Every structure is written in C-alpha cells, then in structure tokens.
Amino acid sequence: MEPRFLLLSDVATELNVSDSQVYHMVRSGELPAIKIGGRGQWRVERARLEEYIQRKYAETAEWVRGNPLADRDPE
C-alpha cells in the first residue's frame, strides 16, 4: 500500500524535478500541501499530487491548442 502523504523529495522524484522546485510550488500554493509536526515539515497528499498532474495535463493541452505548430514560420 502506498503512503497517503509524500515528502517533498518523493514528489520531486515523481515529477523528475528538483527538491527546490517542489518547495517553490508548495510555497506559492501551486501544489497543495500541509505542514505537520513540531518542525513544520511539508507533506503532499498523494491524491493532491495526482490532481495537480491532471491539472497540468489540461493546462498543457489548452496551451498546445492555442499554439499550434502549423502556424509557425518555417525555419
């Protein structure tokens, strides 16, 4: 069974980005997370990570529709 909450380093591994990129995504509110424990360590719920990924797929698809390759000048 997979854990419900992930460390920021686990999220970074899942997304193939740096730990600092994930920290920025969390601090900016782009990726929902919680702070737990006396030291206030960040955790991302797996379900929220999956929602984030789906949202990014939708945003990317919308961007691609608005920026088709066919409209580009030949190089």
mmCIF file of the N, C-alpha and C atoms, coordinates in Angstrom:
data_MODEL
# 
_entry.id   MODEL 
# 
loop_
_atom_site.group_PDB 
_atom_site.id 
_atom_site.type_symbol 
_atom_site.label_atom_id 
_atom_site.label_alt_id 
_atom_site.label_comp_id 
_atom_site.label_asym_id 
_atom_site.label_entity_id 
_atom_site.label_seq_id 
_atom_site.pdbx_PDB_ins_code 
_atom_site.Cartn_x 
_atom_site.Cartn_y 
_atom_site.Cartn_z 
_atom_site.occupancy 
_atom_site.B_iso_or_equiv 
_atom_site.pdbx_formal_charge 
_atom_site.auth_seq_id 
_atom_site.auth_comp_id 
_atom_site.auth_asym_id 
_atom_site.auth_atom_id 
_atom_site.pdbx_PDB_model_num 
ATOM 1   N N  . MET A 1 1  ? 0.835  -1.180 0.000   1.00 0.00 ? 1  MET A N  1 
ATOM 2   C CA . MET A 1 1  ? 0.000  0.000  0.000   1.00 0.00 ? 1  MET A CA 1 
ATOM 3   C C  . MET A 1 1  ? 0.885  1.251  0.000   1.00 0.00 ? 1  MET A C  1 
ATOM 4   N N  . GLU A 1 2  ? 0.545  2.189  -0.873  1.00 0.00 ? 2  GLU A N  1 
ATOM 5   C CA . GLU A 1 2  ? 1.319  3.424  -0.961  1.00 0.00 ? 2  GLU A CA 1 
ATOM 6   C C  . GLU A 1 2  ? 0.948  4.356  0.180   1.00 0.00 ? 2  GLU A C  1 
ATOM 7   N N  . PRO A 1 3  ? 1.918  5.141  0.669   1.00 0.00 ? 3  PRO A N  1 
ATOM 8   C CA . PRO A 1 3  ? 1.598  6.086  1.740   1.00 0.00 ? 3  PRO A CA 1 
ATOM 9   C C  . PRO A 1 3  ? 0.669  7.191  1.235   1.00 0.00 ? 3  PRO A C  1 
ATOM 10  N N  . ARG A 1 4  ? -0.161 7.691  2.138   1.00 0.00 ? 4  ARG A N  1 
ATOM 11  C CA . ARG A 1 4  ? -1.093 8.762  1.784   1.00 0.00 ? 4  ARG A CA 1 
ATOM 12  C C  . ARG A 1 4  ? -0.353 10.078 1.562   1.00 0.00 ? 4  ARG A C  1 
ATOM 13  N N  . PHE A 1 5  ? 0.660  10.340 2.387   1.00 0.00 ? 5  PHE A N  1 
ATOM 14  C CA . PHE A 1 5  ? 1.396  11.595 2.307   1.00 0.00 ? 5  PHE A CA 1 
ATOM 15  C C  . PHE A 1 5  ? 2.823  11.356 1.837   1.00 0.00 ? 5  PHE A C  1 
ATOM 16  N N  . LEU A 1 6  ? 3.317  12.280 1.035   1.00 0.00 ? 6  LEU A N  1 
ATOM 17  C CA . LEU A 1 6  ? 4.654  12.173 0.466   1.00 0.00 ? 6  LEU A CA 1 
ATOM 18  C C  . LEU A 1 6  ? 5.550  13.297 0.969   1.00 0.00 ? 6  LEU A C  1 
ATOM 19  N N  . LEU A 1 7  ? 6.825  12.995 1.140   1.00 0.00 ? 7  LEU A N  1 
ATOM 20  C CA . LEU A 1 7  ? 7.825  14.014 1.409   1.00 0.00 ? 7  LEU A CA 1 
ATOM 21  C C  . LEU A 1 7  ? 8.011  14.845 0.139   1.00 0.00 ? 7  LEU A C  1 
ATOM 22  N N  . LEU A 1 8  ? 8.505  16.068 0.289   1.00 0.00 ? 8  LEU A N  1 
ATOM 23  C CA . LEU A 1 8  ? 8.763  16.883 -0.896  1.00 0.00 ? 8  LEU A CA 1 
ATOM 24  C C  . LEU A 1 8  ? 9.782  16.207 -1.807  1.00 0.00 ? 8  LEU A C  1 
ATOM 25  N N  . SER A 1 9  ? 10.729 15.506 -1.225  1.00 0.00 ? 9  SER A N  1 
ATOM 26  C CA . SER A 1 9  ? 11.726 14.797 -2.041  1.00 0.00 ? 9  SER A CA 1 
ATOM 27  C C  . SER A 1 9  ? 11.080 13.668 -2.841  1.00 0.00 ? 9  SER A C  1 
ATOM 28  N N  . ASP A 1 10 ? 10.063 13.023 -2.275  1.00 0.00 ? 10 ASP A N  1 
ATOM 29  C CA . ASP A 1 10 ? 9.333  11.987 -3.012  1.00 0.00 ? 10 ASP A CA 1 
ATOM 30  C C  . ASP A 1 10 ? 8.569  12.598 -4.182  1.00 0.00 ? 10 ASP A C  1 
ATOM 31  N N  . VAL A 1 11 ? 7.965  13.760 -3.952  1.00 0.00 ? 11 VAL A N  1 
ATOM 32  C CA . VAL A 1 11 ? 7.243  14.463 -5.014  1.00 0.00 ? 11 VAL A CA 1 
ATOM 33  C C  . VAL A 1 11 ? 8.219  14.856 -6.113  1.00 0.00 ? 11 VAL A C  1 
ATOM 34  N N  . ALA A 1 12 ? 9.384  15.350 -5.732  1.00 0.00 ? 12 ALA A N  1 
ATOM 35  C CA . ALA A 1 12 ? 10.397 15.733 -6.716  1.00 0.00 ? 12 ALA A CA 1 
ATOM 36  C C  . ALA A 1 12 ? 10.790 14.542 -7.576  1.00 0.00 ? 12 ALA A C  1 
ATOM 37  N N  . THR A 1 13 ? 10.948 13.390 -6.955  1.00 0.00 ? 13 THR A N  1 
ATOM 38  C CA . THR A 1 13 ? 11.288 12.178 -7.695  1.00 0.00 ? 13 THR A CA 1 
ATOM 39  C C  . THR A 1 13 ? 10.160 11.817 -8.660  1.00 0.00 ? 13 THR A C  1 
ATOM 40  N N  . GLU A 1 14 ? 8.921  11.868 -8.184  1.00 0.00 ? 14 GLU A N  1 
ATOM 41  C CA . GLU A 1 14 ? 7.763  11.540 -9.034  1.00 0.00 ? 14 GLU A CA 1 
ATOM 42  C C  . GLU A 1 14 ? 7.689  12.448 -10.249 1.00 0.00 ? 14 GLU A C  1 
ATOM 43  N N  . LEU A 1 15 ? 7.954  13.730 -10.059 1.00 0.00 ? 15 LEU A N  1 
ATOM 44  C CA . LEU A 1 15 ? 7.837  14.706 -11.142 1.00 0.00 ? 15 LEU A CA 1 
ATOM 45  C C  . LEU A 1 15 ? 9.138  14.905 -11.926 1.00 0.00 ? 15 LEU A C  1 
ATOM 46  N N  . ASN A 1 16 ? 10.212 14.271 -11.460 1.00 0.00 ? 16 ASN A N  1 
ATOM 47  C CA . ASN A 1 16 ? 11.529 14.396 -12.073 1.00 0.00 ? 16 ASN A CA 1 
ATOM 48  C C  . ASN A 1 16 ? 11.983 15.856 -12.132 1.00 0.00 ? 16 ASN A C  1 
ATOM 49  N N  . VAL A 1 17 ? 11.838 16.529 -10.989 1.00 0.00 ? 17 VAL A N  1 
ATOM 50  C CA . VAL A 1 17 ? 12.291 17.911 -10.826 1.00 0.00 ? 17 VAL A CA 1 
ATOM 51  C C  . VAL A 1 17 ? 13.116 17.987 -9.539  1.00 0.00 ? 17 VAL A C  1 
ATOM 52  N N  . SER A 1 18 ? 13.676 19.151 -9.260  1.00 0.00 ? 18 SER A N  1 
ATOM 53  C CA . SER A 1 18 ? 14.491 19.289 -8.056  1.00 0.00 ? 18 SER A CA 1 
ATOM 54  C C  . SER A 1 18 ? 13.614 19.491 -6.813  1.00 0.00 ? 18 SER A C  1 
ATOM 55  N N  . ASP A 1 19 ? 14.194 19.213 -5.662  1.00 0.00 ? 19 ASP A N  1 
ATOM 56  C CA . ASP A 1 19 ? 13.505 19.444 -4.394  1.00 0.00 ? 19 ASP A CA 1 
ATOM 57  C C  . ASP A 1 19 ? 13.123 20.919 -4.261  1.00 0.00 ? 19 ASP A C  1 
ATOM 58  N N  . SER A 1 20 ? 14.023 21.804 -4.689  1.00 0.00 ? 20 SER A N  1 
ATOM 59  C CA . SER A 1 20 ? 13.747 23.236 -4.558  1.00 0.00 ? 20 SER A CA 1 
ATOM 60  C C  . SER A 1 20 ? 12.592 23.668 -5.455  1.00 0.00 ? 20 SER A C  1 
ATOM 61  N N  . GLN A 1 21 ? 12.428 23.038 -6.608  1.00 0.00 ? 21 GLN A N  1 
ATOM 62  C CA . GLN A 1 21 ? 11.285 23.351 -7.467  1.00 0.00 ? 21 GLN A CA 1 
ATOM 63  C C  . GLN A 1 21 ? 9.976  22.952 -6.781  1.00 0.00 ? 21 GLN A C  1 
ATOM 64  N N  . VAL A 1 22 ? 9.967  21.800 -6.140  1.00 0.00 ? 22 VAL A N  1 
ATOM 65  C CA . VAL A 1 22 ? 8.763  21.353 -5.437  1.00 0.00 ? 22 VAL A CA 1 
ATOM 66  C C  . VAL A 1 22 ? 8.481  22.284 -4.267  1.00 0.00 ? 22 VAL A C  1 
ATOM 67  N N  . TYR A 1 23 ? 9.507  22.666 -3.540  1.00 0.00 ? 23 TYR A N  1 
ATOM 68  C CA . TYR A 1 23 ? 9.335  23.587 -2.414  1.00 0.00 ? 23 TYR A CA 1 
ATOM 69  C C  . TYR A 1 23 ? 8.701  24.899 -2.900  1.00 0.00 ? 23 TYR A C  1 
ATOM 70  N N  . HIS A 1 24 ? 9.161  25.415 -4.011  1.00 0.00 ? 24 HIS A N  1 
ATOM 71  C CA . HIS A 1 24 ? 8.607  26.644 -4.567  1.00 0.00 ? 24 HIS A CA 1 
ATOM 72  C C  . HIS A 1 24 ? 7.144  26.433 -4.968  1.00 0.00 ? 24 HIS A C  1 
ATOM 73  N N  . MET A 1 25 ? 6.823  25.307 -5.572  1.00 0.00 ? 25 MET A N  1 
ATOM 74  C CA . MET A 1 25 ? 5.440  25.011 -5.975  1.00 0.00 ? 25 MET A CA 1 
ATOM 75  C C  . MET A 1 25 ? 4.521  24.966 -4.749  1.00 0.00 ? 25 MET A C  1 
ATOM 76  N N  . VAL A 1 26 ? 5.020  24.399 -3.668  1.00 0.00 ? 26 VAL A N  1 
ATOM 77  C CA . VAL A 1 26 ? 4.238  24.304 -2.432  1.00 0.00 ? 26 VAL A CA 1 
ATOM 78  C C  . VAL A 1 26 ? 4.092  25.682 -1.789  1.00 0.00 ? 26 VAL A C  1 
ATOM 79  N N  . ARG A 1 27 ? 5.190  26.409 -1.666  1.00 0.00 ? 27 ARG A N  1 
ATOM 80  C CA . ARG A 1 27 ? 5.149  27.729 -1.013  1.00 0.00 ? 27 ARG A CA 1 
ATOM 81  C C  . ARG A 1 27 ? 4.311  28.735 -1.789  1.00 0.00 ? 27 ARG A C  1 
ATOM 82  N N  . SER A 1 28 ? 4.264  28.599 -3.112  1.00 0.00 ? 28 SER A N  1 
ATOM 83  C CA . SER A 1 28 ? 3.471  29.520 -3.933  1.00 0.00 ? 28 SER A CA 1 
ATOM 84  C C  . SER A 1 28 ? 1.993  29.149 -3.954  1.00 0.00 ? 28 SER A C  1 
ATOM 85  N N  . GLY A 1 29 ? 1.667  27.945 -3.464  1.00 0.00 ? 29 GLY A N  1 
ATOM 86  C CA . GLY A 1 29 ? 0.288  27.487 -3.474  1.00 0.00 ? 29 GLY A CA 1 
ATOM 87  C C  . GLY A 1 29 ? -0.101 26.738 -4.737  1.00 0.00 ? 29 GLY A C  1 
ATOM 88  N N  . GLU A 1 30 ? 0.842  26.601 -5.657  1.00 0.00 ? 30 GLU A N  1 
ATOM 89  C CA . GLU A 1 30 ? 0.562  25.878 -6.903  1.00 0.00 ? 30 GLU A CA 1 
ATOM 90  C C  . GLU A 1 30 ? 0.242  24.411 -6.630  1.00 0.00 ? 30 GLU A C  1 
ATOM 91  N N  . LEU A 1 31 ? 0.954  23.817 -5.681  1.00 0.00 ? 31 LEU A N  1 
ATOM 92  C CA . LEU A 1 31 ? 0.752  22.425 -5.295  1.00 0.00 ? 31 LEU A CA 1 
ATOM 93  C C  . LEU A 1 31 ? 0.304  22.398 -3.840  1.00 0.00 ? 31 LEU A C  1 
ATOM 94  N N  . PRO A 1 32 ? -0.938 21.976 -3.575  1.00 0.00 ? 32 PRO A N  1 
ATOM 95  C CA . PRO A 1 32 ? -1.424 21.953 -2.191  1.00 0.00 ? 32 PRO A CA 1 
ATOM 96  C C  . PRO A 1 32 ? -0.601 21.011 -1.315  1.00 0.00 ? 32 PRO A C  1 
ATOM 97  N N  . ALA A 1 33 ? -0.306 21.480 -0.109  1.00 0.00 ? 33 ALA A N  1 
ATOM 98  C CA . ALA A 1 33 ? 0.461  20.689 0.851   1.00 0.00 ? 33 ALA A CA 1 
ATOM 99  C C  . ALA A 1 33 ? 0.091  21.136 2.259   1.00 0.00 ? 33 ALA A C  1 
ATOM 100 N N  . ILE A 1 34 ? 0.537  20.346 3.230   1.00 0.00 ? 34 ILE A N  1 
ATOM 101 C CA . ILE A 1 34 ? 0.314  20.694 4.634   1.00 0.00 ? 34 ILE A CA 1 
ATOM 102 C C  . ILE A 1 34 ? 1.650  20.676 5.372   1.00 0.00 ? 34 ILE A C  1 
ATOM 103 N N  . LYS A 1 35 ? 1.691  21.414 6.478   1.00 0.00 ? 35 LYS A N  1 
ATOM 104 C CA . LYS A 1 35 ? 2.848  21.379 7.365   1.00 0.00 ? 35 LYS A CA 1 
ATOM 105 C C  . LYS A 1 35 ? 2.428  20.596 8.599   1.00 0.00 ? 35 LYS A C  1 
ATOM 106 N N  . ILE A 1 36 ? 3.249  19.642 8.982   1.00 0.00 ? 36 ILE A N  1 
ATOM 107 C CA . ILE A 1 36 ? 2.918  18.817 10.145  1.00 0.00 ? 36 ILE A CA 1 
ATOM 108 C C  . ILE A 1 36 ? 4.113  18.725 11.078  1.00 0.00 ? 36 ILE A C  1 
ATOM 109 N N  . GLY A 1 37 ? 3.820  18.347 12.298  1.00 0.00 ? 37 GLY A N  1 
ATOM 110 C CA . GLY A 1 37 ? 4.870  18.134 13.284  1.00 0.00 ? 37 GLY A CA 1 
ATOM 111 C C  . GLY A 1 37 ? 5.421  19.422 13.857  1.00 0.00 ? 37 GLY A C  1 
ATOM 112 N N  . GLY A 1 38 ? 6.174  19.278 14.907  1.00 0.00 ? 38 GLY A N  1 
ATOM 113 C CA . GLY A 1 38 ? 6.755  20.409 15.601  1.00 0.00 ? 38 GLY A CA 1 
ATOM 114 C C  . GLY A 1 38 ? 7.733  21.202 14.757  1.00 0.00 ? 38 GLY A C  1 
ATOM 115 N N  . ARG A 1 39 ? 8.334  20.551 13.799  1.00 0.00 ? 39 ARG A N  1 
ATOM 116 C CA . ARG A 1 39 ? 9.306  21.225 12.938  1.00 0.00 ? 39 ARG A CA 1 
ATOM 117 C C  . ARG A 1 39 ? 8.655  21.752 11.661  1.00 0.00 ? 39 ARG A C  1 
ATOM 118 N N  . GLY A 1 40 ? 7.350  21.543 11.508  1.00 0.00 ? 40 GLY A N  1 
ATOM 119 C CA . GLY A 1 40 ? 6.628  22.060 10.358  1.00 0.00 ? 40 GLY A CA 1 
ATOM 120 C C  . GLY A 1 40 ? 7.111  21.508 9.032   1.00 0.00 ? 40 GLY A C  1 
ATOM 121 N N  . GLN A 1 41 ? 7.236  20.199 8.965   1.00 0.00 ? 41 GLN A N  1 
ATOM 122 C CA . GLN A 1 41 ? 7.692  19.573 7.729   1.00 0.00 ? 41 GLN A CA 1 
ATOM 123 C C  . GLN A 1 41 ? 6.540  19.466 6.735   1.00 0.00 ? 41 GLN A C  1 
ATOM 124 N N  . TRP A 1 42 ? 6.838  19.766 5.483   1.00 0.00 ? 42 TRP A N  1 
ATOM 125 C CA . TRP A 1 42 ? 5.826  19.739 4.434   1.00 0.00 ? 42 TRP A CA 1 
ATOM 126 C C  . TRP A 1 42 ? 5.522  18.308 4.006   1.00 0.00 ? 42 TRP A C  1 
ATOM 127 N N  . ARG A 1 43 ? 4.228  18.078 3.730   1.00 0.00 ? 43 ARG A N  1 
ATOM 128 C CA . ARG A 1 43 ? 3.780  16.806 3.176   1.00 0.00 ? 43 ARG A CA 1 
ATOM 129 C C  . ARG A 1 43 ? 2.745  17.089 2.098   1.00 0.00 ? 43 ARG A C  1 
ATOM 130 N N  . VAL A 1 44 ? 2.795  16.305 1.036   1.00 0.00 ? 44 VAL A N  1 
ATOM 131 C CA . VAL A 1 44 ? 1.842  16.432 -0.062  1.00 0.00 ? 44 VAL A CA 1 
ATOM 132 C C  . VAL A 1 44 ? 1.022  15.148 -0.106  1.00 0.00 ? 44 VAL A C  1 
ATOM 133 N N  . GLU A 1 45 ? -0.274 15.297 -0.060  1.00 0.00 ? 45 GLU A N  1 
ATOM 134 C CA . GLU A 1 45 ? -1.150 14.126 -0.142  1.00 0.00 ? 45 GLU A CA 1 
ATOM 135 C C  . GLU A 1 45 ? -1.095 13.577 -1.562  1.00 0.00 ? 45 GLU A C  1 
ATOM 136 N N  . ARG A 1 46 ? -0.944 12.266 -1.680  1.00 0.00 ? 46 ARG A N  1 
ATOM 137 C CA . ARG A 1 46 ? -0.831 11.628 -2.994  1.00 0.00 ? 46 ARG A CA 1 
ATOM 138 C C  . ARG A 1 46 ? -1.988 12.025 -3.911  1.00 0.00 ? 46 ARG A C  1 
ATOM 139 N N  . ALA A 1 47 ? -3.200 12.087 -3.367  1.00 0.00 ? 47 ALA A N  1 
ATOM 140 C CA . ALA A 1 47 ? -4.364 12.455 -4.179  1.00 0.00 ? 47 ALA A CA 1 
ATOM 141 C C  . ALA A 1 47 ? -4.216 13.871 -4.735  1.00 0.00 ? 47 ALA A C  1 
ATOM 142 N N  . ARG A 1 48 ? -3.661 14.789 -3.935  1.00 0.00 ? 48 ARG A N  1 
ATOM 143 C CA . ARG A 1 48 ? -3.455 16.171 -4.397  1.00 0.00 ? 48 ARG A CA 1 
ATOM 144 C C  . ARG A 1 48 ? -2.385 16.216 -5.489  1.00 0.00 ? 48 ARG A C  1 
ATOM 145 N N  . LEU A 1 49 ? -1.368 15.368 -5.370  1.00 0.00 ? 49 LEU A N  1 
ATOM 146 C CA . LEU A 1 49 ? -0.346 15.305 -6.405  1.00 0.00 ? 49 LEU A CA 1 
ATOM 147 C C  . LEU A 1 49 ? -0.953 14.817 -7.718  1.00 0.00 ? 49 LEU A C  1 
ATOM 148 N N  . GLU A 1 50 ? -1.789 13.801 -7.648  1.00 0.00 ? 50 GLU A N  1 
ATOM 149 C CA . GLU A 1 50 ? -2.433 13.283 -8.861  1.00 0.00 ? 50 GLU A CA 1 
ATOM 150 C C  . GLU A 1 50 ? -3.355 14.335 -9.479  1.00 0.00 ? 50 GLU A C  1 
ATOM 151 N N  . GLU A 1 51 ? -4.068 15.089 -8.639  1.00 0.00 ? 51 GLU A N  1 
ATOM 152 C CA . GLU A 1 51 ? -4.918 16.173 -9.146  1.00 0.00 ? 51 GLU A CA 1 
ATOM 153 C C  . GLU A 1 51 ? -4.064 17.243 -9.826  1.00 0.00 ? 51 GLU A C  1 
ATOM 154 N N  . TYR A 1 52 ? -2.935 17.564 -9.221  1.00 0.00 ? 52 TYR A N  1 
ATOM 155 C CA . TYR A 1 52 ? -2.015 18.542 -9.787  1.00 0.00 ? 52 TYR A CA 1 
ATOM 156 C C  . TYR A 1 52 ? -1.540 18.086 -11.162 1.00 0.00 ? 52 TYR A C  1 
ATOM 157 N N  . ILE A 1 53 ? -1.163 16.826 -11.266 1.00 0.00 ? 53 ILE A N  1 
ATOM 158 C CA . ILE A 1 53 ? -0.683 16.285 -12.542 1.00 0.00 ? 53 ILE A CA 1 
ATOM 159 C C  . ILE A 1 53 ? -1.782 16.378 -13.598 1.00 0.00 ? 53 ILE A C  1 
ATOM 160 N N  . GLN A 1 54 ? -2.997 15.996 -13.242 1.00 0.00 ? 54 GLN A N  1 
ATOM 161 C CA . GLN A 1 54 ? -4.109 16.080 -14.202 1.00 0.00 ? 54 GLN A CA 1 
ATOM 162 C C  . GLN A 1 54 ? -4.362 17.526 -14.619 1.00 0.00 ? 54 GLN A C  1 
ATOM 163 N N  . ARG A 1 55 ? -4.281 18.453 -13.665 1.00 0.00 ? 55 ARG A N  1 
ATOM 164 C CA . ARG A 1 55 ? -4.469 19.868 -13.979 1.00 0.00 ? 55 ARG A CA 1 
ATOM 165 C C  . ARG A 1 55 ? -3.391 20.341 -14.949 1.00 0.00 ? 55 ARG A C  1 
ATOM 166 N N  . LYS A 1 56 ? -2.167 19.911 -14.739 1.00 0.00 ? 56 LYS A N  1 
ATOM 167 C CA . LYS A 1 56 ? -1.071 20.302 -15.633 1.00 0.00 ? 56 LYS A CA 1 
ATOM 168 C C  . LYS A 1 56 ? -1.263 19.716 -17.031 1.00 0.00 ? 56 LYS A C  1 
ATOM 169 N N  . TYR A 1 57 ? -1.767 18.484 -17.126 1.00 0.00 ? 57 TYR A N  1 
ATOM 170 C CA . TYR A 1 57 ? -2.089 17.915 -18.441 1.00 0.00 ? 57 TYR A CA 1 
ATOM 171 C C  . TYR A 1 57 ? -3.124 18.779 -19.150 1.00 0.00 ? 57 TYR A C  1 
ATOM 172 N N  . ALA A 1 58 ? -4.170 19.186 -18.429 1.00 0.00 ? 58 ALA A N  1 
ATOM 173 C CA . ALA A 1 58 ? -5.220 20.017 -19.026 1.00 0.00 ? 58 ALA A CA 1 
ATOM 174 C C  . ALA A 1 58 ? -4.666 21.372 -19.454 1.00 0.00 ? 58 ALA A C  1 
ATOM 175 N N  . GLU A 1 59 ? -3.855 21.998 -18.607 1.00 0.00 ? 59 GLU A N  1 
ATOM 176 C CA . GLU A 1 59 ? -3.261 23.297 -18.943 1.00 0.00 ? 59 GLU A CA 1 
ATOM 177 C C  . GLU A 1 59 ? -2.347 23.180 -20.164 1.00 0.00 ? 59 GLU A C  1 
ATOM 178 N N  . THR A 1 60 ? -1.587 22.112 -20.230 1.00 0.00 ? 60 THR A N  1 
ATOM 179 C CA . THR A 1 60 ? -0.688 21.905 -21.363 1.00 0.00 ? 60 THR A CA 1 
ATOM 180 C C  . THR A 1 60 ? -1.479 21.682 -22.646 1.00 0.00 ? 60 THR A C  1 
ATOM 181 N N  . ALA A 1 61 ? -2.534 20.883 -22.569 1.00 0.00 ? 61 ALA A N  1 
ATOM 182 C CA . ALA A 1 61 ? -3.368 20.642 -23.751 1.00 0.00 ? 61 ALA A CA 1 
ATOM 183 C C  . ALA A 1 61 ? -3.979 21.945 -24.251 1.00 0.00 ? 61 ALA A C  1 
ATOM 184 N N  . GLU A 1 62 ? -4.440 22.781 -23.331 1.00 0.00 ? 62 GLU A N  1 
ATOM 185 C CA . GLU A 1 62 ? -5.009 24.079 -23.701 1.00 0.00 ? 62 GLU A CA 1 
ATOM 186 C C  . GLU A 1 62 ? -3.934 24.952 -24.353 1.00 0.00 ? 62 GLU A C  1 
ATOM 187 N N  . TRP A 1 63 ? -2.752 24.952 -23.810 1.00 0.00 ? 63 TRP A N  1 
ATOM 188 C CA . TRP A 1 63 ? -1.650 25.734 -24.377 1.00 0.00 ? 63 TRP A CA 1 
ATOM 189 C C  . TRP A 1 63 ? -1.317 25.248 -25.782 1.00 0.00 ? 63 TRP A C  1 
ATOM 190 N N  . VAL A 1 64 ? -1.273 23.934 -25.976 1.00 0.00 ? 64 VAL A N  1 
ATOM 191 C CA . VAL A 1 64 ? -0.951 23.361 -27.288 1.00 0.00 ? 64 VAL A CA 1 
ATOM 192 C C  . VAL A 1 64 ? -2.021 23.757 -28.307 1.00 0.00 ? 64 VAL A C  1 
ATOM 193 N N  . ARG A 1 65 ? -3.286 23.710 -27.894 1.00 0.00 ? 65 ARG A N  1 
ATOM 194 C CA . ARG A 1 65 ? -4.362 24.116 -28.808 1.00 0.00 ? 65 ARG A CA 1 
ATOM 195 C C  . ARG A 1 65 ? -4.215 25.579 -29.218 1.00 0.00 ? 65 ARG A C  1 
ATOM 196 N N  . GLY A 1 66 ? -3.769 26.407 -28.317 1.00 0.00 ? 66 GLY A N  1 
ATOM 197 C CA . GLY A 1 66 ? -3.601 27.820 -28.608 1.00 0.00 ? 66 GLY A CA 1 
ATOM 198 C C  . GLY A 1 66 ? -2.302 28.169 -29.303 1.00 0.00 ? 66 GLY A C  1 
ATOM 199 N N  . ASN A 1 67 ? -1.387 27.210 -29.408 1.00 0.00 ? 67 ASN A N  1 
ATOM 200 C CA . ASN A 1 67 ? -0.080 27.437 -30.021 1.00 0.00 ? 67 ASN A CA 1 
ATOM 201 C C  . ASN A 1 67 ? 0.268  26.300 -30.979 1.00 0.00 ? 67 ASN A C  1 
ATOM 202 N N  . PRO A 1 68 ? -0.520 26.141 -32.038 1.00 0.00 ? 68 PRO A N  1 
ATOM 203 C CA . PRO A 1 68 ? -0.272 25.011 -32.949 1.00 0.00 ? 68 PRO A CA 1 
ATOM 204 C C  . PRO A 1 68 ? 1.034  25.188 -33.730 1.00 0.00 ? 68 PRO A C  1 
ATOM 205 N N  . LEU A 1 69 ? 1.676  24.082 -34.012 1.00 0.00 ? 69 LEU A N  1 
ATOM 206 C CA . LEU A 1 69 ? 2.917  24.106 -34.791 1.00 0.00 ? 69 LEU A CA 1 
ATOM 207 C C  . LEU A 1 69 ? 2.668  24.560 -36.219 1.00 0.00 ? 69 LEU A C  1 
ATOM 208 N N  . ALA A 1 70 ? 1.483  24.298 -36.754 1.00 0.00 ? 70 ALA A N  1 
ATOM 209 C CA . ALA A 1 70 ? 1.174  24.620 -38.145 1.00 0.00 ? 70 ALA A CA 1 
ATOM 210 C C  . ALA A 1 70 ? 1.253  26.124 -38.408 1.00 0.00 ? 70 ALA A C  1 
ATOM 211 N N  . ASP A 1 71 ? 1.065  26.944 -37.402 1.00 0.00 ? 71 ASP A N  1 
ATOM 212 C CA . ASP A 1 71 ? 1.081  28.398 -37.561 1.00 0.00 ? 71 ASP A CA 1 
ATOM 213 C C  . ASP A 1 71 ? 2.476  28.984 -37.517 1.00 0.00 ? 71 ASP A C  1 
ATOM 214 N N  . ARG A 1 72 ? 3.471  28.190 -37.219 1.00 0.00 ? 72 ARG A N  1 
ATOM 215 C CA . ARG A 1 72 ? 4.836  28.702 -37.098 1.00 0.00 ? 72 ARG A CA 1 
ATOM 216 C C  . ARG A 1 72 ? 5.461  28.906 -38.474 1.00 0.00 ? 72 ARG A C  1 
ATOM 217 N N  . ASP A 1 73 ? 6.323  29.892 -38.552 1.00 0.00 ? 73 ASP A N  1 
ATOM 218 C CA . ASP A 1 73 ? 7.063  30.137 -39.784 1.00 0.00 ? 73 ASP A CA 1 
ATOM 219 C C  . ASP A 1 73 ? 8.095  29.033 -39.957 1.00 0.00 ? 73 ASP A C  1 
ATOM 220 N N  . PRO A 1 74 ? 8.281  28.569 -41.200 1.00 0.00 ? 74 PRO A N  1 
ATOM 221 C CA . PRO A 1 74 ? 9.332  27.562 -41.418 1.00 0.00 ? 74 PRO A CA 1 
ATOM 222 C C  . PRO A 1 74 ? 10.708 28.150 -41.135 1.00 0.00 ? 74 PRO A C  1 
ATOM 223 N N  . GLU A 1 75 ? 11.566 27.352 -40.576 1.00 0.00 ? 75 GLU A N  1 
ATOM 224 C CA . GLU A 1 75 ? 12.916 27.826 -40.234 1.00 0.00 ? 75 GLU A CA 1 
ATOM 225 C C  . GLU A 1 75 ? 13.895 27.521 -41.319 1.00 0.00 ? 75 GLU A C  1 
# 
